[in-house]
């Protein structure tokens, strides 16, 4: 019985460690995209970030990185205030 509990504890710990690593990866991805934009001499705008993320999505074949790019893109799109439509 103790072995089962230990394995369950390990599984839970591994799950949360993976979640933390994912959050770091998303921040790193966003930072890398912003750095690319700045190195190209372009202004950092939501449109520029979205464009770079879409480019990365089109070129990526790793399923895990695709999920990271999609999540970062979702965060940027949901935080975009440029496209507010008044009714």
C-alpha positions in Angstrom: 0.0 0.0 0.0 2.8 2.4 0.8 4.3 1.8 -2.7 1.0 2.9 -4.3 0.9 6.1 -2.2 4.5 6.9 -3.1 3.9 6.4 -6.8 0.7 8.5 -6.6 2.7 11.3 -4.8 5.4 11.1 -7.5 2.8 11.3 -10.3 1.2 14.3 -8.7 4.6 16.0 -8.2 5.6 15.2 -11.8 2.3 16.7 -13.1 2.8 20.0 -11.3 6.5 20.2 -12.3 5.5 19.8 -15.9 2.9 22.6 -15.5 5.6 24.9 -14.1 8.0 24.0 -16.9 5.2 24.8 -19.5 4.7 28.3 -17.9 8.4 29.0 -18.2 8.5 27.8 -21.8 5.6 30.2 -22.7 7.5 33.1 -21.1 10.7 32.2 -22.9 8.8 31.8 -26.2 7.2 35.3 -25.8 10.6 36.8 -24.9 12.3 35.2 -27.9 9.6 36.5 -30.2 9.9 40.0 -28.8 13.7 39.8 -29.1 13.4 38.7 -32.8 11.1 41.7 -33.5 13.5 44.1 -31.8 16.5 42.6 -33.6 14.7 43.2 -36.9 14.4 46.8 -36.0 10.6 46.7 -35.9 8.3 48.1 -33.3 6.9 45.5 -30.8 3.2 45.4 -31.4 0.5 42.8 -30.8 0.3 42.4 -34.6 4.0 41.8 -34.9 4.0 39.2 -32.1 0.9 37.4 -33.5 2.6 37.3 -36.9 5.8 35.8 -35.6 3.9 33.2 -33.6 1.9 32.2 -36.6 5.1 31.9 -38.6 6.5 29.6 -35.9 3.3 27.5 -35.9 3.6 27.0 -39.6 7.2 25.8 -39.4 7.1 23.7 -36.2 6.7 20.0 -36.3 7.1 19.2 -32.6 3.7 18.6 -31.0 4.7 20.0 -27.6 6.1 23.2 -29.1 3.0 23.6 -31.2 0.9 23.5 -28.1 3.2 26.1 -26.4 3.0 28.4 -29.5 -0.8 28.0 -29.6 -1.2 28.9 -25.9 1.1 31.9 -26.2 -0.8 33.1 -29.3 -4.1 32.6 -27.4 -2.8 34.7 -24.5 -1.7 37.5 -26.9 -4.9 37.5 -28.8 -7.0 37.6 -25.7 -5.0 40.5 -24.3 -5.1 42.5 -27.6 -6.9 45.8 -27.2 -6.2 47.1 -30.7 -9.3 45.5 -32.1 -11.9 46.8 -29.7 -15.1 47.3 -31.6 -17.6 49.8 -30.1 -21.3 49.1 -30.7 
